[in-house]
Amino acid sequence: MVKPAQRRAVAARIAGQFGVSQRRVCRVLGFPRSSVRYAGSREKGDADLRARLRRLAEERRRFGYRRLAVLLRQEVCEALNLKKVYRLYCEERLAVKRRRGRRRATGTRQPLPKAAKVNEVWSLDFMCDGLCDGRRFRILSAIDQCSRECLALVADTSLPGARVVRELEELIAERGRPAMIVTDNGTEFTSRAVLEWARERGVAWHYITPGRPCENGFTESLNGRVRDECLNEHWFMSLGEARQIIEDWRVDYNEVRPHSSLGYKTPLEYARKNQQKTGSGAMAPEDTEPPTTTTNPQPKSLLKTGSD
């Protein structure tokens, strides 16, 4: 008998069977009286909190106790103790199971340039997933490096350079022109359509070093969240259903999900405060000049032979 609950049960059974006092039972068995007399009063009042914590964990299955605590503070009490949430989180066995990925080689990492205001630097990248019938589709992801706001998650079976340009035009019409766009060296981003569009628009296009995705870490982090919290959590029956679910997740990511690197604020909340602080809104094409940046030189043949 190691646990106090087991000792209390044995002491109560012996005292009732032989008609002796609790004091004598503890003296004979060597049990601490404080442990046997403990009534568990500290457990009272946590039932509602436990129930709400379980419901949030079921809705946000990939959230840890820190993000769940932020959501609980918004709904229950701002002064809710983080250690108490962690205790209840462990007792309810809500820990997120870590998904094991393949091992990746690590090397020297260069510090990323930090955007000072919203709409200054965008990052783009591609992801891939499949439908229930085996058909594959791709996802173009775009993120604002300052506010970590997910600007777009475009899902389709084909996303060539011309389609990338069209999606960027729609984003610019809604938010204004960015000063710089950061991408890898994929064929869609090095195509003639993208190069000509960037030159005509006056957008500085920065290509990361080939084989160094860590230089585009903001988008890699976003892709990991999309994969872990959205794509791996759903079974897509059709492309239309995938688009709807992915878009709903994007809205939730921007407006509800607390972001640890932003002090557990949502990207939308952080963007509004940043714009109030810097006094900057969406930039029109003539508002700013693109910053001078060192981009990886592209082969001259890309201008002639790049795909559209």
C-alpha distance (Angstrom), angle and dihedral (degrees) to the residues before:
residue distance angle dihedral
M1 . . .
V2 3.76 . .
K3 3.78 106.2 .
P4 3.84 119.3 76.1
A5 3.81 90.6 -130.2
Q6 3.82 90.1 60.0
R7 3.81 91.8 49.2
R8 3.81 91.7 50.1
A9 3.82 90.7 51.7
V10 3.83 92.9 49.5
A11 3.82 93.0 46.3
A12 3.82 91.6 50.0
R13 3.82 92.2 48.5
I14 3.85 94.3 49.3
A15 3.80 93.1 44.8
G16 3.80 91.2 52.1
Q17 3.82 95.5 42.8
F18 3.81 97.9 48.6
G19 3.80 99.0 28.1
V20 3.81 95.7 -124.5
S21 3.77 130.0 138.5
Q22 3.78 124.7 -92.7
R23 3.82 89.4 -119.5
R24 3.84 91.9 58.4
V25 3.80 93.0 46.1
C26 3.83 91.2 53.1
R27 3.84 91.3 47.4
V28 3.82 93.2 50.3
L29 3.81 96.4 43.4
G30 3.81 95.4 37.5
F31 3.81 94.1 -122.1
P32 3.83 120.2 152.3
R33 3.81 108.3 -112.6
S34 3.81 91.1 -141.6
S35 3.79 89.7 59.3
V36 3.81 93.7 47.3
R37 3.81 93.9 45.6
Y38 3.79 94.6 46.9
A39 3.82 108.5 123.8
G40 3.81 99.3 -170.1
S41 3.80 95.1 -121.7
R42 3.81 91.7 157.5
E43 3.79 90.0 67.6
K44 3.83 92.0 63.5
G45 3.79 117.4 103.4
D46 3.84 96.6 24.7
A47 3.80 97.6 94.2
D48 3.81 94.8 91.6
L49 3.79 91.8 43.6
R50 3.81 91.5 49.5
A51 3.79 91.4 48.8
R52 3.81 92.9 49.9
L53 3.80 90.8 46.0
R54 3.81 90.8 52.7
R55 3.81 91.7 48.6
L56 3.80 92.0 50.0
A57 3.80 90.7 47.7
E58 3.81 89.9 51.7
E59 3.81 91.3 50.1
R60 3.83 93.6 43.0
R61 3.78 101.6 35.4
R62 3.81 94.4 169.0
F63 3.82 95.9 48.9
G64 3.80 120.2 107.7
Y65 3.79 126.1 -143.0
R66 3.82 94.0 -89.5
R67 3.81 94.8 59.3
L68 3.80 91.1 40.6
A69 3.82 88.3 52.9
V70 3.80 90.0 54.3
L71 3.81 90.7 53.0
L72 3.82 91.5 45.9
R73 3.79 91.2 51.6
Q74 3.79 89.7 53.6
E75 3.81 92.0 51.5
V76 3.82 106.3 29.3
C77 3.80 114.4 19.9
E78 3.79 134.3 -21.7
A79 3.83 90.8 -143.7
L80 3.81 94.1 56.2
N81 3.81 109.3 142.3
L82 3.81 114.4 -117.3
K83 3.82 91.8 -147.6
K84 3.78 90.5 55.2
V85 3.80 90.8 51.4
Y86 3.80 89.2 49.8
R87 3.82 91.3 50.7
L88 3.80 92.5 50.8
Y89 3.80 89.8 42.5
C90 3.81 90.6 56.8
E91 3.81 95.2 42.0
E92 3.82 90.8 52.3
R93 3.82 89.6 48.0
L94 3.79 94.0 -127.7
A95 3.80 97.0 146.1
V96 3.81 113.7 141.6
K97 3.77 113.6 -115.1
R98 3.77 109.7 -123.5
R99 3.77 114.0 -125.5
R100 3.77 111.0 -135.4
G101 3.78 115.3 -132.9
R102 3.74 132.9 -171.2
R103 3.79 118.8 -78.0
R104 3.78 115.5 -97.4
A105 3.76 128.5 -157.9
T106 3.80 115.1 -114.5
G107 3.76 127.4 -151.5
T108 3.78 142.1 157.7
R109 3.80 111.6 -37.5
Q110 3.79 125.5 -153.5
P111 3.83 120.0 -142.3
L112 3.79 113.2 -102.5
P113 3.83 119.3 -122.5
K114 3.80 108.4 -106.4
A115 3.78 120.0 -133.0
A116 3.81 112.0 -130.8
K117 3.80 98.5 -158.3
V118 3.77 142.1 19.1
N119 3.82 118.5 -80.1
E120 3.80 92.9 19.5
V121 3.83 101.4 107.1
W122 3.79 127.7 19.9
S123 3.80 126.2 -170.8
L124 3.81 124.7 -153.2
D125 3.79 132.7 -167.9
F126 3.81 142.6 151.6
M127 3.79 133.2 -115.0
C128 3.80 132.0 -173.0
D129 3.81 133.5 -145.9
G130 3.81 139.8 153.3
L131 3.80 143.0 -123.7
C132 3.79 125.5 -123.5
D133 3.83 91.0 -97.2
G134 3.81 92.4 56.4
R135 3.80 98.2 -101.9
R136 3.80 113.4 140.3
F137 3.78 127.1 -137.2
R138 3.79 134.9 -178.4
I139 3.79 132.0 -133.5
L140 3.81 124.7 -148.0
S141 3.81 108.9 -151.6
A142 3.80 125.2 -164.5
I143 3.81 126.2 -174.7
D144 3.80 136.2 179.6
Q145 3.80 107.4 -125.4
C146 3.80 94.8 -148.6
S147 3.81 102.2 48.7
R148 3.86 96.8 21.8
E149 3.81 85.8 -130.5
C150 3.79 113.5 161.2
L151 3.81 102.3 -127.5
A152 3.81 98.3 -174.5
L153 3.79 144.0 -7.4
V154 3.81 105.4 -167.0
A155 3.82 114.5 -172.7
D156 3.82 121.9 -166.1
T157 3.78 141.4 132.7
S158 3.82 91.5 -111.5
L159 3.81 128.9 28.1
P160 3.84 109.5 174.2
G161 3.79 125.3 172.8
A162 3.81 93.3 -88.6
R163 3.82 90.2 55.4
V164 3.82 90.4 49.4
V165 3.82 89.0 54.3
R166 3.81 91.3 49.8
E167 3.82 92.1 51.2
L168 3.81 91.1 48.0
E169 3.79 90.5 51.5
E170 3.80 90.0 54.1
L171 3.81 91.1 49.8
I172 3.81 91.9 49.0
A173 3.80 91.3 49.3
E174 3.81 88.3 54.8
R175 3.82 102.5 37.2
G176 3.80 108.3 14.7
R177 3.79 131.9 -109.9
P178 3.83 119.4 -48.2
A179 3.78 121.0 -135.7
M180 3.81 94.0 -132.6
I181 3.81 140.1 10.7
V182 3.82 121.7 -155.5
T183 3.83 121.0 -156.6
D184 3.77 142.1 148.7
N185 3.81 123.9 -104.4
G186 3.81 97.5 -90.8
T187 3.80 118.8 148.2
E188 3.80 91.9 -111.8
F189 3.82 92.0 57.6
T190 3.81 94.9 43.0
S191 3.81 95.0 47.1
R192 3.79 123.1 120.4
A193 3.81 92.0 -110.7
V194 3.81 92.6 57.4
L195 3.81 95.3 42.7
E196 3.80 93.2 50.1
W197 3.81 92.0 45.3
A198 3.82 92.7 51.1
R199 3.81 91.0 49.7
E200 3.81 93.7 48.0
R201 3.80 93.4 45.2
G202 3.81 93.9 45.1
V203 3.81 93.5 -126.2
A204 3.81 117.0 152.0
W205 3.83 105.8 -127.3
H206 3.80 114.2 -158.0
Y207 3.82 120.1 -163.9
I208 3.80 117.4 -158.6
T209 3.79 121.9 -132.4
P210 3.84 110.3 -79.5
G211 3.79 110.8 -99.7
R212 3.81 93.3 17.0
P213 3.83 107.3 102.5
C214 3.82 89.1 161.2
E215 3.81 87.7 77.4
N216 3.81 87.2 66.4
G217 3.78 92.9 44.9
F218 3.81 97.3 145.4
T219 3.79 92.5 63.4
E220 3.81 92.5 40.2
S221 3.80 88.9 54.9
L222 3.81 91.2 49.0
N223 3.80 91.3 48.4
G224 3.79 89.8 52.6
R225 3.81 91.5 53.2
V226 3.81 91.8 46.8
R227 3.80 90.9 50.0
D228 3.80 95.6 44.6
E229 3.82 101.4 39.5
C230 3.82 102.3 30.4
L231 3.80 118.4 15.3
N232 3.82 96.0 40.9
E233 3.81 91.1 45.6
H234 3.82 98.6 56.1
W235 3.80 139.9 57.1
F236 3.81 108.2 -143.7
M237 3.80 116.2 -145.4
S238 3.81 95.7 -177.0
L239 3.79 141.1 3.8
G240 3.81 91.0 -107.4
E241 3.79 91.2 54.9
A242 3.82 90.7 47.9
R243 3.81 91.1 51.8
Q244 3.81 92.3 50.5
I245 3.81 94.7 47.6
I246 3.81 92.9 45.4
E247 3.81 92.2 48.4
D248 3.82 91.6 48.7
W249 3.80 88.9 51.7
R250 3.83 90.7 49.5
V251 3.81 91.9 53.5
D252 3.81 90.4 47.2
Y253 3.82 90.4 48.0
N254 3.81 91.8 53.9
E255 3.80 100.4 39.3
V256 3.84 108.6 27.1
R257 3.81 113.0 16.8
P258 3.86 112.4 90.9
H259 3.81 113.1 -131.1
S260 3.81 117.3 -142.4
S261 3.83 95.7 -150.9
L262 3.83 89.6 54.3
G263 3.80 94.9 54.2
Y264 3.82 90.3 -92.3
K265 3.79 92.3 -59.9
T266 3.77 121.6 134.4
P267 3.84 116.5 -105.1
L268 3.82 90.8 -116.0
E269 3.81 92.4 52.0
Y270 3.80 91.4 47.3
A271 3.83 91.7 48.2
R272 3.82 92.0 53.2
K273 3.80 92.5 49.8
N274 3.81 91.2 46.3
Q275 3.80 91.7 51.9
Q276 3.80 90.9 48.8
K277 3.81 90.7 49.3
T278 3.81 96.9 46.1
G279 3.78 95.3 32.2
S280 3.80 90.7 -131.4
G281 3.75 128.2 130.3
A282 3.78 131.6 173.5
M283 3.80 110.0 -28.9
A284 3.77 120.0 -128.1
P285 3.81 118.5 -143.0
E286 3.80 92.3 -100.2
D287 3.82 96.4 44.3
T288 3.79 100.6 82.8
E289 3.74 140.4 18.2
P290 3.82 117.5 -125.6
P291 3.81 112.7 -102.4
T292 3.76 121.1 -110.2
T293 3.78 108.5 -102.9
T294 3.75 138.4 166.2
T295 3.76 109.9 -116.0
N296 3.75 127.5 -174.2
P297 3.81 108.2 -96.9
Q298 3.78 112.6 -111.8
P299 3.80 123.6 -145.2
K300 3.79 113.2 -96.3
S301 3.79 88.5 -125.7
L302 3.80 90.1 69.8
L303 3.78 89.7 70.5
K304 3.79 90.3 55.9
T305 3.77 106.3 30.2
G306 3.82 103.1 28.4
S307 3.79 115.5 124.8
D308 3.79 121.9 -110.8
